[in-house]
Amino acid sequence: TVDALYACGRFFAACQEHDWAFVVTFKPADLPTVWEDFQALLPLAPHQRLERELPNGVRQIYRWIRDLFYTDSEGRLWRFHAVQCEEICEEKTSTFAWLTDLDVQARTVESIANQGGRARWKIENQGFNRQKNSDLNLHHLYSTHPEKLQAYYYLMQIACILLPRSNSFANRPA
């Protein structure tokens, strides 16, 4: 799974060249015309929907559209599918979306979303955000120099491994 910044022809070409499957975070600003097509087609495909209630009471609604098309800046035509997951917890609704070339259908949509799309979110929010928003201070002054940043980041990774999760140092907001 990769960030929405990679939703472009160069990335799709690299995946095709290496025979890689992909799940890309999908945001309206990154491929606006594809997003518009996706949103316009969702009401026309009411059967492409799966609803789940998790043990903690969170409700997930998966919807998908197969065979969306995108022409990149080099004129190459790409075909992929889009998945959307609305997560409803009490009064709050969060929406997540991804592009993928995996076979999306009722029996696969949940695993594509949770084991593909959501896995990236967990890595970012349980790792990088912890490093940025704690006393570990990832955005430190050394970040402006590439070689110093690399050394600083290696040390940060070691600190994250050594510090217990419950340590107030690692959990306190910056």
N, C-alpha and C positions, 0 to 999 in steps of 0.2 A: 504494500500500500504506500502510495506517495502523496505528497501535498498537491493541492490544486494548481500550484505554480507549474507543475509538470504536465498539465493538460494541454499539450501542444503537439504539433506534427513531429518534431524531433524526437520527443519521448515515444510516441506511438511507433515511429519508424524503428527506433532502437529495440523496442519490445518485439516488433515483427521480425527484425533481423536475427534476434537471438532466441526466437520462439518462446518468449516470456509471456505469461498471463499478467494482467494488471488490474488493480483496483486503485482508482485515483479519486481523491476528494474532489467533489463537484460543487462549485460555488457559482452563483449567477454572474459575477464579474469576470470570471476567467474564460468562459465560453458563452457569452450572453445569448447568442442566437440558438445554440443547442439547449441552453437552459429554458429559453422561451418555448421551444418546441416541446421539450420534456413536460413543462407545466401545462401546456395546451393539450397534450395527449393524455395526461393522467385521467381527466374526467371521462375520456372516451374508452378507457380500459378498466372498468370497475371490477372485472374478474381477476385482474392482476393485482391482487391484494391479499395480504396475510396479516392476521391480528393475533397477538400473543399477550397474555398477562403473566408477568413474572411473579415469583413467590413474594417479592417485597411490595406488590401492588402496582408496580409500574406497568403501564400498558404501552406496547409497541405496535405500530401500524406500519407494515412494509408495503410499499407500492413500487412498481417497476414498469419500465417501457423498454421493449426490445427494439433493436435496429434503428438507432438514431444515427444520423450521418453528419460528418463534419469535413469541410474542405479546408486544409491548412494553407499557410501563406505561400507554399510551393505548388499549390494546385492538387495535392494528393487527397484522395477521398478516403475517409476512415469511417468504419462502422463499429459501433459498440452499443452497450445497453446502459441504462441509468437506473439506479436504485435509490429510493428515498425511505428513510425511517423516521417516523414521528414518534417521539417518546413522551408520554404523558404521565406526569408524576404530580398528583394532587391538582393544583391549579396551573402548573407550569408545563408548557409544551416546548420541547427542543426538536429541531429538525436537522437531520444529517442526510447527505446525499453523496453518491459515488458514481463514477463511470467505470465500466468493466467490460472485458471481452469474454468473461466467464459465462457459462450457460445459466441465465437467470430464469428461474421458474419457482413455483410455490415450494418445492422441496429443497431448493438451494439458496433462496434469497436470504434466509436467516443466517446461514453460515457465511455467505459472502459479506453481509453487513457486519456481523459480529466478529468473525475470525479474520476477515480481511480489512474492511473499513474501520471498524472500531479499534482494532489492535493498534493502529498508528496513533489514534487519539490517546489511548492508554499510555503508550510509550512517551508521548510528548507531555501529557499532563502529570504523569506520575514520576517522570524523570527530569526532563528539561525545565519544566515550570518550577519544580522543587529547587533546582539549582539556581534559577533566575530570581525567584521570589523569596529566598531565604538569606541568611547571613553568608551563604556561600558566594553570593554576589557575582554571578556569571557575567554580568554586564560591566565588570571591573575595568579600570583604566587600561589594563593590558590588552583588552579586546581590540584596541585600535591598531595594534601591530601584529601581523599574521604569525610570526614565529613565537612571539611572547604569548599570544592567544593559545597556540597549540600546546605549549608547555603548561600554561595555566589550566587549560581544559583537561589535560592528562591528570594533573594534580587534583582537580575538582572531581574527576571520576574516581580516583583513589579515595578521596574524602567521603564521597557518597557511599562507597562500599564499606568503609570503616565505621561511619556514623550510623548508629541504629535509627530506624525510622521514628521511633518515639522520642528521640533526642530533641529537646526544645530548640537547640541551635539550628537543626535542620528543618524544623517545622514553623519557626517563627517568621512572619512576614517581614520583608525588608522595610 
